[in-house]
Amino acid sequence: QVQLVESGGGLVQAGGSLRLSCAASGSIFSIGAMGWYRQAPGKQRELVATITGSGRTNYGDAVKGRFTISRGNAKNTVYLQMDTLKPEDTAVYYCKVVAGILGDYWGQGTQVTVSS
């Protein structure tokens, strides 16, 4: 089992920045890729960014050039630095980890609201 705790969401004005964190505990030896997804009201959950165990990153088109994903030295924490935020970035942001044969795990979600 893997447990995820997210933090860092909140309210920010357009053009501002926020940093999300997601810390994994439990069977962390099994963790491979980690990532962030988001879901706005009335919309499907979408990819924000992912990072593999070797550090390879992938970003959704809507956030390229503005968001940066990274992992902590212990590899069980993932961060999302969000810059130049826009009102359309408003959503619940979810952390996800791929834990090999244990499967995928999702965090509880953290609200990000960007005011215009």
Secondary structure per residue as TSV (DSSP state, phi and psi in degrees):
chain	resnum	aa	ss	phi	psi
A	1	Q	-	360.0	147.1
A	2	V	E	-127.2	132.5
A	3	Q	E	-109.8	141.0
A	4	L	E	-123.8	134.9
A	5	V	E	-125.9	119.5
A	6	E	E	-100.8	152.8
A	7	S	E	-155.5	164.4
A	8	G	-	108.2	-5.4
A	9	G	-	-71.8	174.0
A	10	G	E	160.1	-164.7
A	11	L	E	-106.9	132.6
A	12	V	E	-145.1	152.5
A	13	Q	E	-79.7	154.1
A	14	A	T	-54.6	138.1
A	15	G	T	92.0	-11.6
A	16	G	-	-84.5	-172.7
A	17	S	-	-132.2	152.2
A	18	L	E	-143.5	155.4
A	19	R	E	-127.8	121.0
A	20	L	E	-96.7	146.5
A	21	S	E	-128.0	148.9
A	22	C	E	-141.2	118.2
A	23	A	E	-109.9	129.4
A	24	A	E	-101.4	143.9
A	25	S	E	-139.4	168.9
A	26	G	E	97.5	-129.0
A	27	S	S	-81.9	61.6
A	28	I	G	-71.5	-17.6
A	29	F	G	-63.2	-21.8
A	30	S	G	-88.1	-5.8
A	31	I	-	-74.2	131.5
A	32	G	-	-109.3	-103.4
A	33	A	-	-75.0	150.9
A	34	M	E	-131.1	156.3
A	35	G	E	-166.8	176.9
A	36	W	E	-126.7	138.9
A	37	Y	E	-130.1	162.8
A	38	R	E	-141.5	155.8
A	39	Q	E	-140.5	118.6
A	40	A	-	-92.8	157.5
A	41	P	T	-55.9	130.0
A	42	G	T	77.9	4.1
A	43	K	S	-121.1	161.7
A	44	Q	-	-76.7	155.9
A	45	R	-	-66.3	137.6
A	46	E	E	-131.2	156.0
A	47	L	E	-67.7	134.5
A	48	V	E	-103.8	-58.7
A	49	A	E	-164.6	150.4
A	50	T	E	-133.5	158.4
A	51	I	E	-143.8	132.8
A	52	T	-	-85.1	174.8
A	53	G	T	-63.1	-25.7
A	54	S	T	-92.4	-0.1
A	55	G	-	97.8	4.5
A	56	R	-	-72.7	132.8
A	57	T	E	-114.1	156.1
A	58	N	E	-145.2	137.6
A	59	Y	E	-126.7	146.9
A	60	G	-	-68.8	150.4
A	61	D	T	-59.1	-33.5
A	62	A	T	-68.7	-18.4
A	63	V	T	-118.5	-3.6
A	64	K	T	-57.2	133.6
A	65	G	T	86.5	-10.9
A	66	R	T	-117.3	-31.8
A	67	F	E	-109.6	149.8
A	68	T	E	-134.3	126.2
A	69	I	E	-100.9	143.8
A	70	S	E	-152.1	165.4
A	71	R	E	-121.5	150.8
A	72	G	-	-73.2	167.5
A	73	N	T	-60.2	-32.7
A	74	A	T	-81.3	-3.1
A	75	K	S	67.4	2.2
A	76	N	S	-106.0	10.1
A	77	T	E	-128.2	138.8
A	78	V	E	-126.5	141.7
A	79	Y	E	-120.6	153.6
A	80	L	E	-133.1	108.3
A	81	Q	E	-88.9	119.9
A	82	M	E	-114.6	115.1
A	83	D	-	-115.8	163.2
A	84	T	S	47.8	50.7
A	85	L	-	-65.8	147.0
A	86	K	-	-121.5	156.9
A	87	P	G	-56.0	-32.0
A	88	E	G	-72.1	-5.8
A	89	D	G	-82.7	-6.3
A	90	T	-	-61.8	123.8
A	91	A	E	-176.8	171.7
A	92	V	E	-90.1	127.0
A	93	Y	E	-101.3	130.6
A	94	Y	E	-117.9	135.6
A	95	C	E	-88.5	141.8
A	96	K	E	-135.6	139.0
A	97	V	E	-125.5	146.4
A	98	V	E	-103.6	117.3
A	99	A	-	-115.9	52.6
A	100	G	G	53.3	-130.7
A	101	I	G	-69.9	-14.1
A	102	L	G	-74.7	-18.0
A	103	G	-	99.1	-164.5
A	104	D	E	-101.0	145.2
A	105	Y	E	-128.2	143.3
A	106	W	E	-119.0	144.9
A	107	G	-	-78.0	178.0
A	108	Q	-	-81.2	-13.1
A	109	G	-	95.2	146.2
A	110	T	E	-134.9	134.5
A	111	Q	E	-80.6	131.4
A	112	V	E	-119.7	123.7
A	113	T	E	-124.2	125.9
A	114	V	E	-114.8	118.3
A	115	S	E	-92.0	148.5
A	116	S	-	-90.3	360.0
